[in-house]
Amino acid sequence: MKSPITFTSTLSPSLMSWLDAYVEKEGITKRSVIESALKLYRVQEKKRELAQMFSQLNRDEEVIALAESGLDDYMDQLRNFGR
């Protein structure tokens, strides 16, 4: 594992007060809260990017034609499966 990188940032006083109270109550570090939040944010961002990509593909006539032809092949396979 690579060594951690130190950075400095600022937070609003209300957010910092919440963070202080939260880590005290949960018995965890600010670092763990921030890392967890960033990991969740990264997952949400990836989902947003994928949704945007699928939305664009949904309007692409060539992609739709490929999907439909693949669906026809799949239906033929299902029809012939039990024979």
C-alpha positions as CSV (number, residue, x, y, z in Angstrom):
1,M,0.0,0.0,0.0
2,K,1.2,3.5,-0.8
3,S,1.9,5.8,2.1
4,P,-0.9,8.3,2.9
5,I,-0.7,11.8,1.5
6,T,-1.3,14.7,3.9
7,F,-3.4,17.6,2.6
8,T,-4.9,20.7,4.2
9,S,-8.4,21.9,3.6
10,T,-11.1,24.1,5.2
11,L,-14.6,23.3,6.3
12,S,-17.5,25.5,7.4
13,P,-17.7,25.9,11.2
14,S,-21.1,24.1,11.3
15,L,-19.7,21.1,9.4
16,M,-16.6,20.9,11.5
17,S,-18.8,21.0,14.7
18,W,-20.9,18.2,13.3
19,L,-17.7,16.2,12.4
20,D,-16.2,16.7,15.8
21,A,-19.4,15.6,17.6
22,Y,-19.8,12.6,15.2
23,V,-16.3,11.2,15.6
24,E,-16.5,11.6,19.4
25,K,-19.9,9.8,19.5
26,E,-18.7,7.0,17.2
27,G,-15.2,6.7,18.5
28,I,-13.6,6.9,15.0
29,T,-11.2,9.3,13.4
30,K,-12.0,12.3,11.2
31,R,-9.8,10.6,8.6
32,S,-12.0,7.5,8.4
33,V,-15.2,9.6,8.1
34,I,-13.7,11.7,5.3
35,E,-12.3,8.6,3.5
36,S,-15.6,6.8,3.7
37,A,-17.5,9.9,2.4
38,L,-15.1,10.2,-0.5
39,K,-15.4,6.6,-1.4
40,L,-19.2,6.8,-1.4
41,Y,-18.9,10.0,-3.5
42,R,-16.7,8.2,-6.0
43,V,-19.2,5.4,-6.3
44,Q,-22.1,7.8,-6.8
45,E,-20.1,9.7,-9.4
46,K,-19.3,6.5,-11.3
47,K,-23.0,5.6,-11.3
48,R,-23.9,9.1,-12.6
49,E,-21.3,8.7,-15.4
50,L,-22.7,5.3,-16.3
51,A,-26.3,6.5,-16.3
52,Q,-25.3,9.4,-18.6
53,M,-23.5,7.0,-20.9
54,F,-26.4,4.6,-21.1
55,S,-28.7,7.6,-21.7
56,Q,-26.6,8.6,-24.7
57,L,-26.5,5.1,-26.0
58,N,-30.2,4.8,-25.6
59,R,-30.5,7.5,-28.3
60,D,-27.9,6.0,-30.7
61,E,-29.7,4.3,-33.6
62,E,-26.7,2.0,-34.4
63,V,-26.5,0.7,-30.8
64,I,-30.3,0.2,-30.8
65,A,-30.1,-1.8,-34.0
66,L,-27.2,-4.0,-32.6
67,A,-29.2,-4.6,-29.4
68,E,-32.3,-5.6,-31.3
69,S,-30.5,-7.9,-33.6
70,G,-28.8,-9.6,-30.6
71,L,-32.3,-9.9,-29.0
72,D,-33.6,-11.7,-32.1
73,D,-30.7,-14.1,-31.9
74,Y,-31.4,-14.7,-28.2
75,M,-35.0,-15.4,-28.9
76,D,-34.1,-17.9,-31.6
77,Q,-31.8,-19.7,-29.1
78,L,-34.6,-19.8,-26.6
79,R,-37.0,-21.3,-29.1
80,N,-34.5,-24.0,-30.1
81,F,-33.4,-24.8,-26.6
82,G,-35.7,-27.6,-25.7
83,R,-35.7,-29.3,-29.1
